Amino acid sequence: MAAPPSAPLPCSPFYLRGQEPSPSCPWGMEEEAAVGAGCAELLGPQRAASVPCFGISVDQDHILPGALRLIQELRPHWKPEQVRTKRFTDGITNKLVACYVEEDMRDCVLVRVYGERTELLVDRENEVRNFQLLRAHGCAPKLYCTFQNGLCYEYMQGVALGPEHIREPRLFSLSADVPKVEVLEWELAWLKEHLCQLDSPVVFCHNDLLCKNIIYDRAKGHVRFIDYEYAGYNYQAFDIGNHFNEFAGVNEVDYCRYPARETQLQWLRYYLQAQKGSAVTPREVEKLYVQVNKFALASHFFWALWALIQNQYSTIDFDFLRYAVIRFNQYFKVKPQVLALEMPK
């Protein structure tokens, strides 16, 4: 993948197949729909009572004493003299202070004090209900408690964005279509176990045979390869499967161009004949066909991870995250088809 491609973003999150995703509760849903989605215990004002509520009122102008009283309830093992605080001043509706004991703020309680008379505009009971609902689906931090004029919740590690950040394509391209780390680890282990059983020989490979790295000299009638930065020893079937994936193109990726079975069989027959210097059997061609299409999965996985790393560190103006999603989606789309392939007897 020497040159970063520009391609449309597939909309199907194929990586969710075979997992157990959290139930989806759309905005404005009716309670009946929520019950069907597993959200029943979170709906209705009466259910907000499941969150601890303390009869403590925190003075907006002197937050610390009230915040420490709440911390004694929520973190009784913390020694009061060790509790550190950090005031956040960006909010214009409420006042917010963080309470923690460890330097990295790994365990940190945010104490939010409602602005004076904000209940005239904000339904606080509904806020708690929404907080619980979003938390149940991994979209919000933990809600620790409520008190008379505020609530306490989990501090989420990260950086609060400013106007200069939200224009960056790498941020508003973020997509839930990128598999979680646990999923990637599982898939990597599966690939290693599955592909190692195929007995594909290890040979010297180019490992990046996209179209632009293949030069055809029409006058001399021969083909040469360029760009060897990824070259090295690898499984034979990976190099070929990676090349077939590149049939989809670079600037506008379209996997409808992935070579059909008959085209592959013809290509592989020529390859094996050139390698052996003699005729090959249909069984030999079929065996390589199965190996190649299974290793093509590893190609998708490799370049998707490559794109995620590039997205983090590259200064090139290209949407690497979108490309990672494209490769992951194709990986999970074709995986069931590839698993159905069997080695010839």
N, C-alpha and C positions, 0 to 999 in steps of 0.2 A: 504494500500500500504506500508506494513511494510518494505519490502526489495525492493530497487530500481531495476527495471527491465532493461534489455538490449534489445532493439528492433529496427527494421529497421524504418526509417523515411518515412511515407507515403508522396507521392508527390502531392496529390490532396488537394488544399486549400479549403475544403468544406465550411469554415466559410465565404467565399465571397458570398455565395448564399443569395439572398434576399437583398443584399446591392447594392450600386451604386458605384463601384470602379472607380478610375480615369482611363481614357482610356490609353491603353498601346501603346507606340511608340517605336518599336524596333530600335536598332542601325542600322545605314545605311539605314533607310527607305527612300522610294521615297516620294516626296511631295504629290503625289496623295493619298498614304496610310495615310500620316499624316493628310491630310484634313479629311479623313474618320474617323480618330480617334479623331478629335476635336483639332488638333494641328495647324490648318492653320495659325492662327495669329502669330505664333511664328517662322515660317519658312521663309527662304530667308533673305539675308543680308539687304534688304531694310526695313525689319520689325524690325531689331534691333534698329531702330531710335525711337521706342516707349519708350525706356529707356531714361530718362533725360541724356543729355550729356552737360557737362560744359566745357567751354574753359579755363580751369585751368591746368597749368602744375606744378607738385609738384617736388621740388628739392629732389633728392634721398639722398643727404647728410644732408639736413635740412628739414625733412618731416613735422614737426609740423606746421609751418606757413601755408603751402599749405593745410594740413589736416584740420586746423581750418577754412579756407575759405570754404572748402567743407561742413563742419559741419554747418556753418551758412546758407547754402542753404538747407541742408537736415533736420536740426533740428533748425529752427529759434527761437524756444522757449527756447533753452538752452542758459544760460548765459555763455559767453566765459570764464569768470574767474572760472566757476565751472566745466569746461570740464576737465576730467582726461584722461590720455593716458597710454597705455601699449604697449611696443614694443615686437614683436615676432621675434625671431632670428633664428628659425629652417630652414626657407626657404633658398634655394641657388640660386633661379632664380629671385625672386621678394623681395621687402621689404614691411613689413606689420605692421601696427599700429592700435590699437583699441582705439576708442574715446567713452567715456561714462560719465555719471554724477552720476549714482547710484552705490553704493558699489557692489550690486549683479550682475551688468552688464546686467541686464534684457533687457534694451534697449541699444544696443551697435552697433556702426557703425565701420566696418573694412575698413580701407583705404589701398588698395594694390597698390603699385607703381611698374610698370613694370621695370625689369632690363634693363640696357642699351643695345640697339640693339637686344633685344630678339625677336622683330618682324621679324627678319630674319629667325627665326625658328618657331615662333608661329603665327598663323593666328588669330589675336585678334578679328576681326569681327566675325569669326566663333566661337570663345570662348564665346562671348556675346550671340550669337544665341543658343549655347548649354546650356549656363547658364539658359536662359529663358525657354528653352524646359524642362530641368530637374526640374526647379522650378515648372513648371505647373503640374508636376506629383509627387510632394512631395519629390523629390530626391536631392534638393539643397536649400540653403538659399535664402532669398530675395535679388534680385539685385537692389540696390537703384539708382545707376547712373554710368555713365562712365565719365572720364575726359581725357585730352590729353594723359596722359601717365599712365593710370591706371583705376581702378574702385572701387566702394564702395559697400559693401554688408553686410548682416545680420550676426551677431556673433551667432554661434550655441553653446549652452551650452554643456559641456562634457569635456572629457580628450583626448588629442591627444595621440595616441598610440605610443609605442616604440617597438623595436625588442623583448623585454622581454614579451610584452603583446600579440602579434599576434600569439604566439604559443599556447595560452590557448584555449582548446576546447570550453569553454563556450562562447568565442567570435566568432570563425569561425563556430560555430553551429547556430548562430543567424539566425532566419528565419522569412520571412514575413508571414509565416503560423500561427504565433501567433496573435490572434485577437487583435484589438486595445481596449484600456480601455473603450471607449464609447460602443463598441460592447459587451464587457463583462458585463458592467452595465445593458445594455438593456436585455441581455439574463438572467441575474440573476433576474431582476424584472419579466420577463416573466415566468421563472421557478416558482418563488414564487406564482404568481397569478394562474398559471395553475395547479400546483401540490396540492395546498391547497384546491382545489375543488374536489379532488378525495376521500376524507374521509378515508384516510388510517389511521388506529389507531396508536397512539403513544405507543411504547413499549420499553423495555430495549433491546438495540441492541449492537452487537459486533462492527459493522461499518467497519470492516477490514477483512472480511472472505475470504482471499486469500487461496489457497490450503495449503500452508505451515503452516497456523494457525489452521488447522484442523487435529487432531490426531486420528487415527483409531486403536483401540486395537483389533486385530484379535482374540486373545484368549478369551477375554471377550465379544466380539461382540458389542462394543459400541464406540461412537464417542465423543471426547471432544475437546473444543476450547481452544487455548492459545493466549497470547499477547493481553492484554486488554487496551492498551494505548489510543485507540480511542473509547472505549466502553462508552455508555451513552444512554439516552433516545432519541429516534428518530422515524421517521415514519417506520412502519413495512415494507412497500414496498421498502424503501430505502435499508434496510439491505439485503433483498433478491435480489433486482436488482443489488446491488453492488457485491453480491456473484456470480450472473450469469455473470457479467462482468469479474470476475476473472477466469472464465472458459477459457478465452483467454490466460492465462498463465502469468508468471512473467519474466522469462529470455528471452523468445522469444514470444512477444505478437502477437497473431494471432486471430483476431475476427471472423474468419471462425469457430472457436470452440465455439462461443457463442451458448448456447443451443437452439435447434430448438423448435418450438411451441409445438410439441407433448411431447418432453422431459420435457419442462417446465410444461405443464399441469399435467403430471404424478407426477413430483416433488411437485408441489403446492397442488395436491390432498392429497398426503401423509402428507404434512405439516399441512393442515387444519384439516385433520382427527386426527392427533396427538394433535392439539390444542383444538379441540372440544371434542374429545373422542367419536366421533360418525361419521356416514356417512355424506358426504357433497353433495350438489347439484351441477350439472354442472354450474349453474349460479354463485354460490359462487366461483368456481374455475376460471371461466372466468373473473369475476370481479377482483380477485387478480392478474390474468395474465395481465390485462390492467394496473392496478396500478403499478405492478412491472416493467413493461417495460417502463412506463413513468418515474418512479423514477430512472431507470437505467441512464437516461439522467443526473439527478442530480449527480449521482455517477461519471460519466465522467467529469462533470464540476468541482466537488469538487477536484478530484485528479489531474486535470490539473492545477487548481490554487495552490494546494499543491506543485506541481512540480515547478511552477514558483517561489514560495517562497523559496523552497529548492535550486533552481538554484542560488538565490541571496545570501543565507547565509550558505548553507551547505558546510562542508569541505570534504565530501565524494567524492571520485573520481568516479563520475557518471554523465552522460549527462542528467540532469534533464530537460533541455530545450527541448530536443528531445522527451522525454516522455510526456511533456506537449502538444507538437504538436500532438502526436499520439492520446491523449485523446480528445483534441479539435476537431481534424479531425473526429474521430469516433462519437463524439457528433453531429456535423453538418451533418454527413452522415446519421445517423439513425433518426434524428429528424423528417423529413417528414414522414417516415414510422410509427413512434410512434404517430404522430399527427392524423394519419388515424384510429387509434384504438378507438373504441367506447365502452362505458360501456354497458353491457347487459341490456336489458329492464326488 
